Amino acid sequence: MTESEVVAKVREFIVDNLLYMRPGFVLGDDDRLLEGRILDSMGVVEVLTFLTTEFGIRVPEADIRESNFGSLRAIARYAMESLTATKGA
């Protein structure tokens, strides 16, 4: 799986589950999810659950920060790093 594929899956999840009341909203790969109020605390929990369900990634509390969850690209990068680390373990 590529980073672009992960971005697409996360985008689809967020649009379908968190932005359903904002039809036509265009979500860019680098849009600020927290600052732009696209994700709130419950939205972050939903994304964490999605990552576990979709990719088998368990996110430690210490990793839940803006640098890992601030944009679609950041989430995808974090997911790819986690998947790579899991395969190497």
PDB file of N, CA, C and O in Angstrom:
ATOM      1  N   MET A   1       0.842  -1.173   0.000  1.00  0.00           N
ATOM      2  CA  MET A   1       0.000   0.000   0.000  1.00  0.00           C
ATOM      3  C   MET A   1       0.890   1.240   0.000  1.00  0.00           C
ATOM      4  O   MET A   1       1.912   1.285   0.685  1.00  0.00           O
ATOM      5  N   THR A   2       0.491   2.236  -0.770  1.00  0.00           N
ATOM      6  CA  THR A   2       1.274   3.466  -0.861  1.00  0.00           C
ATOM      7  C   THR A   2       0.688   4.539   0.052  1.00  0.00           C
ATOM      8  O   THR A   2      -0.434   4.415   0.543  1.00  0.00           O
ATOM      9  N   GLU A   3       1.465   5.584   0.267  1.00  0.00           N
ATOM     10  CA  GLU A   3       0.987   6.705   1.074  1.00  0.00           C
ATOM     11  C   GLU A   3      -0.234   7.353   0.415  1.00  0.00           C
ATOM     12  O   GLU A   3      -1.170   7.756   1.107  1.00  0.00           O
ATOM     13  N   SER A   4      -0.228   7.453  -0.891  1.00  0.00           N
ATOM     14  CA  SER A   4      -1.374   8.035  -1.610  1.00  0.00           C
ATOM     15  C   SER A   4      -2.642   7.214  -1.399  1.00  0.00           C
ATOM     16  O   SER A   4      -3.731   7.773  -1.272  1.00  0.00           O
ATOM     17  N   GLU A   5      -2.503   5.908  -1.361  1.00  0.00           N
ATOM     18  CA  GLU A   5      -3.664   5.042  -1.116  1.00  0.00           C
ATOM     19  C   GLU A   5      -4.195   5.225   0.302  1.00  0.00           C
ATOM     20  O   GLU A   5      -5.405   5.220   0.526  1.00  0.00           O
ATOM     21  N   VAL A   6      -3.281   5.386   1.255  1.00  0.00           N
ATOM     22  CA  VAL A   6      -3.704   5.618   2.644  1.00  0.00           C
ATOM     23  C   VAL A   6      -4.403   6.964   2.745  1.00  0.00           C
ATOM     24  O   VAL A   6      -5.442   7.068   3.399  1.00  0.00           O
ATOM     25  N   VAL A   7      -3.851   8.008   2.107  1.00  0.00           N
ATOM     26  CA  VAL A   7      -4.492   9.324   2.102  1.00  0.00           C
ATOM     27  C   VAL A   7      -5.916   9.199   1.564  1.00  0.00           C
ATOM     28  O   VAL A   7      -6.849   9.755   2.143  1.00  0.00           O
ATOM     29  N   ALA A   8      -6.085   8.476   0.464  1.00  0.00           N
ATOM     30  CA  ALA A   8      -7.408   8.321  -0.149  1.00  0.00           C
ATOM     31  C   ALA A   8      -8.378   7.621   0.792  1.00  0.00           C
ATOM     32  O   ALA A   8      -9.535   8.026   0.896  1.00  0.00           O
ATOM     33  N   LYS A   9      -7.925   6.579   1.476  1.00  0.00           N
ATOM     34  CA  LYS A   9      -8.796   5.838   2.402  1.00  0.00           C
ATOM     35  C   LYS A   9      -9.183   6.705   3.603  1.00  0.00           C
ATOM     36  O   LYS A   9     -10.339   6.702   4.026  1.00  0.00           O
ATOM     37  N   VAL A  10      -8.213   7.449   4.152  1.00  0.00           N
ATOM     38  CA  VAL A  10      -8.497   8.313   5.299  1.00  0.00           C
ATOM     39  C   VAL A  10      -9.427   9.445   4.864  1.00  0.00           C
ATOM     40  O   VAL A  10     -10.363   9.786   5.588  1.00  0.00           O
ATOM     41  N   ARG A  11      -9.180  10.030   3.694  1.00  0.00           N
ATOM     42  CA  ARG A  11     -10.056  11.090   3.179  1.00  0.00           C
ATOM     43  C   ARG A  11     -11.492  10.566   3.053  1.00  0.00           C
ATOM     44  O   ARG A  11     -12.437  11.213   3.503  1.00  0.00           O
ATOM     45  N   GLU A  12     -11.641   9.407   2.445  1.00  0.00           N
ATOM     46  CA  GLU A  12     -12.970   8.834   2.268  1.00  0.00           C
ATOM     47  C   GLU A  12     -13.663   8.641   3.619  1.00  0.00           C
ATOM     48  O   GLU A  12     -14.844   8.954   3.767  1.00  0.00           O
ATOM     49  N   PHE A  13     -12.918   8.122   4.605  1.00  0.00           N
ATOM     50  CA  PHE A  13     -13.493   7.920   5.926  1.00  0.00           C
ATOM     51  C   PHE A  13     -13.952   9.248   6.534  1.00  0.00           C
ATOM     52  O   PHE A  13     -15.074   9.350   7.031  1.00  0.00           O
ATOM     53  N   ILE A  14     -13.090  10.261   6.495  1.00  0.00           N
ATOM     54  CA  ILE A  14     -13.418  11.553   7.105  1.00  0.00           C
ATOM     55  C   ILE A  14     -14.604  12.202   6.387  1.00  0.00           C
ATOM     56  O   ILE A  14     -15.519  12.705   7.039  1.00  0.00           O
ATOM     57  N   VAL A  15     -14.594  12.194   5.070  1.00  0.00           N
ATOM     58  CA  VAL A  15     -15.696  12.799   4.312  1.00  0.00           C
ATOM     59  C   VAL A  15     -17.002  12.076   4.608  1.00  0.00           C
ATOM     60  O   VAL A  15     -18.023  12.719   4.849  1.00  0.00           O
ATOM     61  N   ASP A  16     -16.982  10.752   4.591  1.00  0.00           N
ATOM     62  CA  ASP A  16     -18.201   9.972   4.798  1.00  0.00           C
ATOM     63  C   ASP A  16     -18.729  10.039   6.226  1.00  0.00           C
ATOM     64  O   ASP A  16     -19.941  10.039   6.441  1.00  0.00           O
ATOM     65  N   ASN A  17     -17.827  10.097   7.201  1.00  0.00           N
ATOM     66  CA  ASN A  17     -18.235   9.982   8.599  1.00  0.00           C
ATOM     67  C   ASN A  17     -18.214  11.275   9.388  1.00  0.00           C
ATOM     68  O   ASN A  17     -18.922  11.395  10.388  1.00  0.00           O
ATOM     69  N   LEU A  18     -17.420  12.244   8.962  1.00  0.00           N
ATOM     70  CA  LEU A  18     -17.288  13.468   9.746  1.00  0.00           C
ATOM     71  C   LEU A  18     -17.714  14.722   8.989  1.00  0.00           C
ATOM     72  O   LEU A  18     -18.032  15.742   9.601  1.00  0.00           O
ATOM     73  N   LEU A  19     -17.720  14.649   7.678  1.00  0.00           N
ATOM     74  CA  LEU A  19     -18.082  15.832   6.888  1.00  0.00           C
ATOM     75  C   LEU A  19     -19.383  15.630   6.110  1.00  0.00           C
ATOM     76  O   LEU A  19     -19.656  16.358   5.156  1.00  0.00           O
ATOM     77  N   TYR A  20     -20.178  14.654   6.512  1.00  0.00           N
ATOM     78  CA  TYR A  20     -21.405  14.349   5.794  1.00  0.00           C
ATOM     79  C   TYR A  20     -22.392  15.526   5.787  1.00  0.00           C
ATOM     80  O   TYR A  20     -23.257  15.596   4.914  1.00  0.00           O
ATOM     81  N   MET A  21     -22.273  16.434   6.735  1.00  0.00           N
ATOM     82  CA  MET A  21     -23.153  17.605   6.790  1.00  0.00           C
ATOM     83  C   MET A  21     -22.612  18.765   5.947  1.00  0.00           C
ATOM     84  O   MET A  21     -23.225  19.830   5.876  1.00  0.00           O
ATOM     85  N   ARG A  22     -21.462  18.546   5.312  1.00  0.00           N
ATOM     86  CA  ARG A  22     -20.848  19.588   4.495  1.00  0.00           C
ATOM     87  C   ARG A  22     -20.622  19.057   3.075  1.00  0.00           C
ATOM     88  O   ARG A  22     -19.480  18.927   2.636  1.00  0.00           O
ATOM     89  N   PRO A  23     -21.701  18.754   2.365  1.00  0.00           N
ATOM     90  CA  PRO A  23     -21.549  18.188   1.016  1.00  0.00           C
ATOM     91  C   PRO A  23     -20.771  19.142   0.114  1.00  0.00           C
ATOM     92  O   PRO A  23     -20.943  20.360   0.167  1.00  0.00           O
ATOM     93  N   GLY A  24     -19.927  18.563  -0.700  1.00  0.00           N
ATOM     94  CA  GLY A  24     -19.137  19.364  -1.623  1.00  0.00           C
ATOM     95  C   GLY A  24     -17.872  19.938  -1.023  1.00  0.00           C
ATOM     96  O   GLY A  24     -17.094  20.581  -1.728  1.00  0.00           O
ATOM     97  N   PHE A  25     -17.647  19.718   0.272  1.00  0.00           N
ATOM     98  CA  PHE A  25     -16.435  20.230   0.919  1.00  0.00           C
ATOM     99  C   PHE A  25     -15.227  19.519   0.317  1.00  0.00           C
ATOM    100  O   PHE A  25     -15.189  18.290   0.254  1.00  0.00           O
ATOM    101  N   VAL A  26     -14.247  20.294  -0.121  1.00  0.00           N
ATOM    102  CA  VAL A  26     -13.040  19.732  -0.715  1.00  0.00           C
ATOM    103  C   VAL A  26     -11.964  19.691   0.358  1.00  0.00           C
ATOM    104  O   VAL A  26     -11.591  20.724   0.914  1.00  0.00           O
ATOM    105  N   LEU A  27     -11.469  18.498   0.646  1.00  0.00           N
ATOM    106  CA  LEU A  27     -10.467  18.295   1.692  1.00  0.00           C
ATOM    107  C   LEU A  27      -9.125  17.993   1.053  1.00  0.00           C
ATOM    108  O   LEU A  27      -8.939  16.937   0.448  1.00  0.00           O
ATOM    109  N   GLY A  28      -8.186  18.927   1.190  1.00  0.00           N
ATOM    110  CA  GLY A  28      -6.855  18.761   0.613  1.00  0.00           C
ATOM    111  C   GLY A  28      -5.956  17.905   1.491  1.00  0.00           C
ATOM    112  O   GLY A  28      -6.195  17.765   2.690  1.00  0.00           O
ATOM    113  N   ASP A  29      -4.926  17.338   0.890  1.00  0.00           N
ATOM    114  CA  ASP A  29      -4.000  16.460   1.612  1.00  0.00           C
ATOM    115  C   ASP A  29      -3.318  17.154   2.784  1.00  0.00           C
ATOM    116  O   ASP A  29      -3.004  16.513   3.787  1.00  0.00           O
ATOM    117  N   ASP A  30      -3.085  18.462   2.665  1.00  0.00           N
ATOM    118  CA  ASP A  30      -2.355  19.190   3.698  1.00  0.00           C
ATOM    119  C   ASP A  30      -3.223  20.164   4.488  1.00  0.00           C
ATOM    120  O   ASP A  30      -2.702  20.966   5.263  1.00  0.00           O
ATOM    121  N   ASP A  31      -4.536  20.104   4.301  1.00  0.00           N
ATOM    122  CA  ASP A  31      -5.436  20.963   5.080  1.00  0.00           C
ATOM    123  C   ASP A  31      -5.285  20.635   6.560  1.00  0.00           C
ATOM    124  O   ASP A  31      -5.153  19.472   6.941  1.00  0.00           O
ATOM    125  N   ARG A  32      -5.306  21.668   7.381  1.00  0.00           N
ATOM    126  CA  ARG A  32      -5.142  21.507   8.827  1.00  0.00           C
ATOM    127  C   ARG A  32      -6.454  20.990   9.427  1.00  0.00           C
ATOM    128  O   ARG A  32      -7.435  21.729   9.504  1.00  0.00           O
ATOM    129  N   LEU A  33      -6.470  19.749   9.841  1.00  0.00           N
ATOM    130  CA  LEU A  33      -7.688  19.101  10.319  1.00  0.00           C
ATOM    131  C   LEU A  33      -8.151  19.631  11.666  1.00  0.00           C
ATOM    132  O   LEU A  33      -9.349  19.810  11.888  1.00  0.00           O
ATOM    133  N   LEU A  34      -7.217  19.880  12.556  1.00  0.00           N
ATOM    134  CA  LEU A  34      -7.578  20.357  13.894  1.00  0.00           C
ATOM    135  C   LEU A  34      -7.800  21.865  13.880  1.00  0.00           C
ATOM    136  O   LEU A  34      -8.806  22.350  14.399  1.00  0.00           O
ATOM    137  N   GLU A  35      -6.877  22.599  13.297  1.00  0.00           N
ATOM    138  CA  GLU A  35      -7.005  24.054  13.223  1.00  0.00           C
ATOM    139  C   GLU A  35      -8.211  24.465  12.384  1.00  0.00           C
ATOM    140  O   GLU A  35      -8.863  25.466  12.679  1.00  0.00           O
ATOM    141  N   GLY A  36      -8.505  23.697  11.344  1.00  0.00           N
ATOM    142  CA  GLY A  36      -9.636  23.992  10.472  1.00  0.00           C
ATOM    143  C   GLY A  36     -10.953  23.475  11.002  1.00  0.00           C
ATOM    144  O   GLY A  36     -11.984  23.589  10.339  1.00  0.00           O
ATOM    145  N   ARG A  37     -10.925  22.911  12.182  1.00  0.00           N
ATOM    146  CA  ARG A  37     -12.116  22.370  12.853  1.00  0.00           C
ATOM    147  C   ARG A  37     -12.816  21.288  12.031  1.00  0.00           C
ATOM    148  O   ARG A  37     -14.034  21.121  12.091  1.00  0.00           O
ATOM    149  N   ILE A  38     -12.013  20.569  11.270  1.00  0.00           N
ATOM    150  CA  ILE A  38     -12.528  19.417  10.543  1.00  0.00           C
ATOM    151  C   ILE A  38     -12.604  18.241  11.511  1.00  0.00           C
ATOM    152  O   ILE A  38     -13.544  17.447  11.473  1.00  0.00           O
ATOM    153  N   LEU A  39     -11.593  18.142  12.384  1.00  0.00           N
ATOM    154  CA  LEU A  39     -11.577  17.129  13.448  1.00  0.00           C
ATOM    155  C   LEU A  39     -11.657  17.813  14.794  1.00  0.00           C
ATOM    156  O   LEU A  39     -10.971  18.805  15.040  1.00  0.00           O
ATOM    157  N   ASP A  40     -12.497  17.281  15.665  1.00  0.00           N
ATOM    158  CA  ASP A  40     -12.495  17.663  17.068  1.00  0.00           C
ATOM    159  C   ASP A  40     -12.024  16.444  17.860  1.00  0.00           C
ATOM    160  O   ASP A  40     -11.560  15.471  17.266  1.00  0.00           O
ATOM    161  N   SER A  41     -12.133  16.480  19.162  1.00  0.00           N
ATOM    162  CA  SER A  41     -11.620  15.359  19.962  1.00  0.00           C
ATOM    163  C   SER A  41     -12.321  14.047  19.632  1.00  0.00           C
ATOM    164  O   SER A  41     -11.680  12.998  19.575  1.00  0.00           O
ATOM    165  N   MET A  42     -13.621  14.099  19.418  1.00  0.00           N
ATOM    166  CA  MET A  42     -14.345  12.869  19.057  1.00  0.00           C
ATOM    167  C   MET A  42     -13.960  12.401  17.654  1.00  0.00           C
ATOM    168  O   MET A  42     -13.895  11.199  17.395  1.00  0.00           O
ATOM    169  N   GLY A  43     -13.708  13.335  16.764  1.00  0.00           N
ATOM    170  CA  GLY A  43     -13.264  12.994  15.423  1.00  0.00           C
ATOM    171  C   GLY A  43     -11.921  12.296  15.444  1.00  0.00           C
ATOM    172  O   GLY A  43     -11.691  11.357  14.681  1.00  0.00           O
ATOM    173  N   VAL A  44     -11.024  12.753  16.322  1.00  0.00           N
ATOM    174  CA  VAL A  44      -9.719  12.102  16.461  1.00  0.00           C
ATOM    175  C   VAL A  44      -9.914  10.665  16.930  1.00  0.00           C
ATOM    176  O   VAL A  44      -9.264   9.752  16.421  1.00  0.00           O
ATOM    177  N   VAL A  45     -10.800  10.463  17.893  1.00  0.00           N
ATOM    178  CA  VAL A  45     -11.077   9.105  18.384  1.00  0.00           C
ATOM    179  C   VAL A  45     -11.609   8.237  17.248  1.00  0.00           C
ATOM    180  O   VAL A  45     -11.224   7.075  17.124  1.00  0.00           O
ATOM    181  N   GLU A  46     -12.483   8.787  16.427  1.00  0.00           N
ATOM    182  CA  GLU A  46     -13.019   8.027  15.300  1.00  0.00           C
ATOM    183  C   GLU A  46     -11.922   7.668  14.301  1.00  0.00           C
ATOM    184  O   GLU A  46     -11.905   6.557  13.772  1.00  0.00           O
ATOM    185  N   VAL A  47     -11.009   8.600  14.041  1.00  0.00           N
ATOM    186  CA  VAL A  47      -9.895   8.314  13.125  1.00  0.00           C
ATOM    187  C   VAL A  47      -8.985   7.242  13.722  1.00  0.00           C
ATOM    188  O   VAL A  47      -8.522   6.357  13.003  1.00  0.00           O
ATOM    189  N   LEU A  48      -8.728   7.309  15.014  1.00  0.00           N
ATOM    190  CA  LEU A  48      -7.900   6.289  15.669  1.00  0.00           C
ATOM    191  C   LEU A  48      -8.548   4.913  15.537  1.00  0.00           C
ATOM    192  O   LEU A  48      -7.869   3.928  15.250  1.00  0.00           O
ATOM    193  N   THR A  49      -9.854   4.850  15.746  1.00  0.00           N
ATOM    194  CA  THR A  49     -10.581   3.592  15.602  1.00  0.00           C
ATOM    195  C   THR A  49     -10.515   3.091  14.170  1.00  0.00           C
ATOM    196  O   THR A  49     -10.341   1.896  13.933  1.00  0.00           O
ATOM    197  N   PHE A  50     -10.654   4.002  13.214  1.00  0.00           N
ATOM    198  CA  PHE A  50     -10.545   3.645  11.796  1.00  0.00           C
ATOM    199  C   PHE A  50      -9.165   3.069  11.484  1.00  0.00           C
ATOM    200  O   PHE A  50      -9.064   2.058  10.790  1.00  0.00           O
ATOM    201  N   LEU A  51      -8.108   3.694  11.985  1.00  0.00           N
ATOM    202  CA  LEU A  51      -6.751   3.191  11.722  1.00  0.00           C
ATOM    203  C   LEU A  51      -6.565   1.783  12.278  1.00  0.00           C
ATOM    204  O   LEU A  51      -5.912   0.944  11.658  1.00  0.00           O
ATOM    205  N   THR A  52      -7.140   1.532  13.444  1.00  0.00           N
ATOM    206  CA  THR A  52      -7.048   0.195  14.036  1.00  0.00           C
ATOM    207  C   THR A  52      -7.828  -0.818  13.204  1.00  0.00           C
ATOM    208  O   THR A  52      -7.334  -1.908  12.915  1.00  0.00           O
ATOM    209  N   THR A  53      -9.041  -0.454  12.824  1.00  0.00           N
ATOM    210  CA  THR A  53      -9.897  -1.361  12.062  1.00  0.00           C
ATOM    211  C   THR A  53      -9.368  -1.600  10.654  1.00  0.00           C
ATOM    212  O   THR A  53      -9.301  -2.738  10.191  1.00  0.00           O
ATOM    213  N   GLU A  54      -8.995  -0.528   9.982  1.00  0.00           N
ATOM    214  CA  GLU A  54      -8.610  -0.615   8.569  1.00  0.00           C
ATOM    215  C   GLU A  54      -7.197  -1.153   8.358  1.00  0.00           C
ATOM    216  O   GLU A  54      -6.950  -1.917   7.425  1.00  0.00           O
ATOM    217  N   PHE A  55      -6.260  -0.745   9.238  1.00  0.00           N
ATOM    218  CA  PHE A  55      -4.855  -1.072   9.017  1.00  0.00           C
ATOM    219  C   PHE A  55      -4.219  -1.886  10.138  1.00  0.00           C
ATOM    220  O   PHE A  55      -3.066  -2.300  10.020  1.00  0.00           O
ATOM    221  N   GLY A  56      -4.956  -2.124  11.227  1.00  0.00           N
ATOM    222  CA  GLY A  56      -4.398  -2.867  12.346  1.00  0.00           C
ATOM    223  C   GLY A  56      -3.384  -2.076  13.149  1.00  0.00           C
ATOM    224  O   GLY A  56      -2.527  -2.655  13.816  1.00  0.00           O
ATOM    225  N   ILE A  57      -3.477  -0.749  13.089  1.00  0.00           N
ATOM    226  CA  ILE A  57      -2.531   0.130  13.781  1.00  0.00           C
ATOM    227  C   ILE A  57      -3.108   0.523  15.132  1.00  0.00           C
ATOM    228  O   ILE A  57      -4.215   1.055  15.212  1.00  0.00           O
ATOM    229  N   ARG A  58      -2.371   0.265  16.169  1.00  0.00           N
ATOM    230  CA  ARG A  58      -2.730   0.724  17.513  1.00  0.00           C
ATOM    231  C   ARG A  58      -1.858   1.942  17.806  1.00  0.00           C
ATOM    232  O   ARG A  58      -0.631   1.854  17.770  1.00  0.00           O
ATOM    233  N   VAL A  59      -2.485   3.067  18.094  1.00  0.00           N
ATOM    234  CA  VAL A  59      -1.776   4.323  18.281  1.00  0.00           C
ATOM    235  C   VAL A  59      -1.575   4.582  19.770  1.00  0.00           C
ATOM    236  O   VAL A  59      -2.549   4.748  20.505  1.00  0.00           O
ATOM    237  N   PRO A  60      -0.312   4.617  20.226  1.00  0.00           N
ATOM    238  CA  PRO A  60      -0.058   4.950  21.630  1.00  0.00           C
ATOM    239  C   PRO A  60      -0.480   6.395  21.918  1.00  0.00           C
ATOM    240  O   PRO A  60      -0.398   7.258  21.045  1.00  0.00           O
ATOM    241  N   GLU A  61      -0.923   6.643  23.122  1.00  0.00           N
ATOM    242  CA  GLU A  61      -1.381   7.982  23.500  1.00  0.00           C
ATOM    243  C   GLU A  61      -0.327   9.049  23.204  1.00  0.00           C
ATOM    244  O   GLU A  61      -0.667  10.153  22.778  1.00  0.00           O
ATOM    245  N   ALA A  62       0.930   8.732  23.423  1.00  0.00           N
ATOM    246  CA  ALA A  62       2.007   9.704  23.192  1.00  0.00           C
ATOM    247  C   ALA A  62       2.120  10.119  21.730  1.00  0.00           C
ATOM    248  O   ALA A  62       2.681  11.173  21.432  1.00  0.00           O
ATOM    249  N   ASP A  63       1.595   9.306  20.816  1.00  0.00           N
ATOM    250  CA  ASP A  63       1.677   9.615  19.387  1.00  0.00           C
ATOM    251  C   ASP A  63       0.502  10.456  18.892  1.00  0.00           C
ATOM    252  O   ASP A  63       0.498  10.891  17.740  1.00  0.00           O
ATOM    253  N   ILE A  64      -0.485  10.686  19.740  1.00  0.00           N
ATOM    254  CA  ILE A  64      -1.644  11.471  19.333  1.00  0.00           C
ATOM    255  C   ILE A  64      -1.293  12.947  19.500  1.00  0.00           C
ATOM    256  O   ILE A  64      -1.473  13.541  20.563  1.00  0.00           O
ATOM    257  N   ARG A  65      -0.787  13.511  18.408  1.00  0.00           N
ATOM    258  CA  ARG A  65      -0.382  14.919  18.411  1.00  0.00           C
ATOM    259  C   ARG A  65      -0.524  15.494  17.009  1.00  0.00           C
ATOM    260  O   ARG A  65      -0.687  14.763  16.032  1.00  0.00           O
ATOM    261  N   GLU A  66      -0.459  16.792  16.934  1.00  0.00           N
ATOM    262  CA  GLU A  66      -0.654  17.521  15.676  1.00  0.00           C
ATOM    263  C   GLU A  66       0.267  17.022  14.570  1.00  0.00           C
ATOM    264  O   GLU A  66      -0.158  16.902  13.421  1.00  0.00           O
ATOM    265  N   SER A  67       1.505  16.735  14.896  1.00  0.00           N
ATOM    266  CA  SER A  67       2.450  16.316  13.858  1.00  0.00           C
ATOM    267  C   SER A  67       2.055  14.995  13.205  1.00  0.00           C
ATOM    268  O   SER A  67       2.441  14.737  12.065  1.00  0.00           O
ATOM    269  N   ASN A  68       1.304  14.163  13.895  1.00  0.00           N
ATOM    270  CA  ASN A  68       0.860  12.880  13.344  1.00  0.00           C
ATOM    271  C   ASN A  68      -0.574  12.894  12.835  1.00  0.00           C
ATOM    272  O   ASN A  68      -0.935  12.066  11.998  1.00  0.00           O
ATOM    273  N   PHE A  69      -1.398  13.814  13.319  1.00  0.00           N
ATOM    274  CA  PHE A  69      -2.816  13.802  12.982  1.00  0.00           C
ATOM    275  C   PHE A  69      -3.339  15.159  12.526  1.00  0.00           C
ATOM    276  O   PHE A  69      -4.549  15.389  12.538  1.00  0.00           O
ATOM    277  N   GLY A  70      -2.455  16.047  12.130  1.00  0.00           N
ATOM    278  CA  GLY A  70      -2.850  17.397  11.743  1.00  0.00           C
ATOM    279  C   GLY A  70      -3.346  17.538  10.321  1.00  0.00           C
ATOM    280  O   GLY A  70      -3.970  18.545   9.986  1.00  0.00           O
ATOM    281  N   SER A  71      -3.084  16.555   9.474  1.00  0.00           N
ATOM    282  CA  SER A  71      -3.534  16.611   8.077  1.00  0.00           C
ATOM    283  C   SER A  71      -3.666  15.181   7.550  1.00  0.00           C
ATOM    284  O   SER A  71      -3.196  14.230   8.173  1.00  0.00           O
ATOM    285  N   LEU A  72      -4.302  15.052   6.410  1.00  0.00           N
ATOM    286  CA  LEU A  72      -4.411  13.722   5.800  1.00  0.00           C
ATOM    287  C   LEU A  72      -3.032  13.150   5.512  1.00  0.00           C
ATOM    288  O   LEU A  72      -2.779  11.971   5.759  1.00  0.00           O
ATOM    289  N   ARG A  73      -2.138  13.986   4.990  1.00  0.00           N
ATOM    290  CA  ARG A  73      -0.792  13.515   4.666  1.00  0.00           C
ATOM    291  C   ARG A  73      -0.035  13.088   5.932  1.00  0.00           C
ATOM    292  O   ARG A  73       0.707  12.106   5.908  1.00  0.00           O
ATOM    293  N   ALA A  74      -0.223  13.823   7.033  1.00  0.00           N
ATOM    294  CA  ALA A  74       0.435  13.456   8.293  1.00  0.00           C
ATOM    295  C   ALA A  74      -0.086  12.121   8.811  1.00  0.00           C
ATOM    296  O   ALA A  74       0.689  11.291   9.288  1.00  0.00           O
ATOM    297  N   ILE A  75      -1.392  11.913   8.719  1.00  0.00           N
ATOM    298  CA  ILE A  75      -1.980  10.644   9.156  1.00  0.00           C
ATOM    299  C   ILE A  75      -1.446   9.499   8.300  1.00  0.00           C
ATOM    300  O   ILE A  75      -1.076   8.447   8.821  1.00  0.00           O
ATOM    301  N   ALA A  76      -1.407   9.707   6.997  1.00  0.00           N
ATOM    302  CA  ALA A  76      -0.916   8.663   6.089  1.00  0.00           C
ATOM    303  C   ALA A  76       0.555   8.355   6.351  1.00  0.00           C
ATOM    304  O   ALA A  76       0.956   7.191   6.355  1.00  0.00           O
ATOM    305  N   ARG A  77       1.353   9.384   6.569  1.00  0.00           N
ATOM    306  CA  ARG A  77       2.774   9.179   6.866  1.00  0.00           C
ATOM    307  C   ARG A  77       2.927   8.375   8.155  1.00  0.00           C
ATOM    308  O   ARG A  77       3.721   7.436   8.220  1.00  0.00           O
ATOM    309  N   TYR A  78       2.155   8.754   9.183  1.00  0.00           N
ATOM    310  CA  TYR A  78       2.203   8.027  10.450  1.00  0.00           C
ATOM    311  C   TYR A  78       1.780   6.566  10.252  1.00  0.00           C
ATOM    312  O   TYR A  78       2.421   5.653  10.772  1.00  0.00           O
ATOM    313  N   ALA A  79       0.706   6.356   9.504  1.00  0.00           N
ATOM    314  CA  ALA A  79       0.223   4.997   9.249  1.00  0.00           C
ATOM    315  C   ALA A  79       1.281   4.176   8.520  1.00  0.00           C
ATOM    316  O   ALA A  79       1.537   3.027   8.880  1.00  0.00           O
ATOM    317  N   MET A  80       1.894   4.764   7.500  1.00  0.00           N
ATOM    318  CA  MET A  80       2.915   4.041   6.725  1.00  0.00           C
ATOM    319  C   MET A  80       4.110   3.681   7.614  1.00  0.00           C
ATOM    320  O   MET A  80       4.631   2.568   7.534  1.00  0.00           O
ATOM    321  N   GLU A  81       4.539   4.615   8.455  1.00  0.00           N
ATOM    322  CA  GLU A  81       5.653   4.339   9.372  1.00  0.00           C
ATOM    323  C   GLU A  81       5.280   3.229  10.344  1.00  0.00           C
ATOM    324  O   GLU A  81       6.096   2.357  10.640  1.00  0.00           O
ATOM    325  N   SER A  82       4.054   3.261  10.838  1.00  0.00           N
ATOM    326  CA  SER A  82       3.597   2.223  11.776  1.00  0.00           C
ATOM    327  C   SER A  82       3.517   0.870  11.100  1.00  0.00           C
ATOM    328  O   SER A  82       3.916  -0.139  11.681  1.00  0.00           O
ATOM    329  N   LEU A  83       3.007   0.837   9.881  1.00  0.00           N
ATOM    330  CA  LEU A  83       2.925  -0.421   9.142  1.00  0.00           C
ATOM    331  C   LEU A  83       4.305  -0.979   8.843  1.00  0.00           C
ATOM    332  O   LEU A  83       4.523  -2.187   8.938  1.00  0.00           O
ATOM    333  N   THR A  84       5.235  -0.109   8.483  1.00  0.00           N
ATOM    334  CA  THR A  84       6.616  -0.531   8.198  1.00  0.00           C
ATOM    335  C   THR A  84       7.261  -1.081   9.470  1.00  0.00           C
ATOM    336  O   THR A  84       7.945  -2.103   9.426  1.00  0.00           O
ATOM    337  N   ALA A  85       7.048  -0.413  10.593  1.00  0.00           N
ATOM    338  CA  ALA A  85       7.626  -0.864  11.865  1.00  0.00           C
ATOM    339  C   ALA A  85       7.046  -2.220  12.272  1.00  0.00           C
ATOM    340  O   ALA A  85       7.759  -3.069  12.807  1.00  0.00           O
ATOM    341  N   THR A  86       5.756  -2.418  12.017  1.00  0.00           N
ATOM    342  CA  THR A  86       5.103  -3.680  12.352  1.00  0.00           C
ATOM    343  C   THR A  86       5.667  -4.832  11.504  1.00  0.00           C
ATOM    344  O   THR A  86       5.898  -5.931  12.007  1.00  0.00           O
ATOM    345  N   LYS A  87       5.881  -4.562  10.231  1.00  0.00           N
ATOM    346  CA  LYS A  87       6.439  -5.596   9.353  1.00  0.00           C
ATOM    347  C   LYS A  87       7.858  -5.962   9.737  1.00  0.00           C
ATOM    348  O   LYS A  87       8.277  -7.112   9.603  1.00  0.00           O
ATOM    349  N   GLY A  88       8.610  -4.948  10.227  1.00  0.00           N
ATOM    350  CA  GLY A  88       9.997  -5.188  10.606  1.00  0.00           C
ATOM    351  C   GLY A  88      10.152  -5.853  11.956  1.00  0.00           C
ATOM    352  O   GLY A  88      11.231  -6.338  12.299  1.00  0.00           O
ATOM    353  N   ALA A  89       9.068  -5.875  12.727  1.00  0.00           N
ATOM    354  CA  ALA A  89       9.127  -6.438  14.086  1.00  0.00           C
ATOM    355  C   ALA A  89       9.037  -7.941  14.070  1.00  0.00           C
ATOM    356  O   ALA A  89       9.072  -8.573  15.126  1.00  0.00           O
TER     357      ALA A  89
END
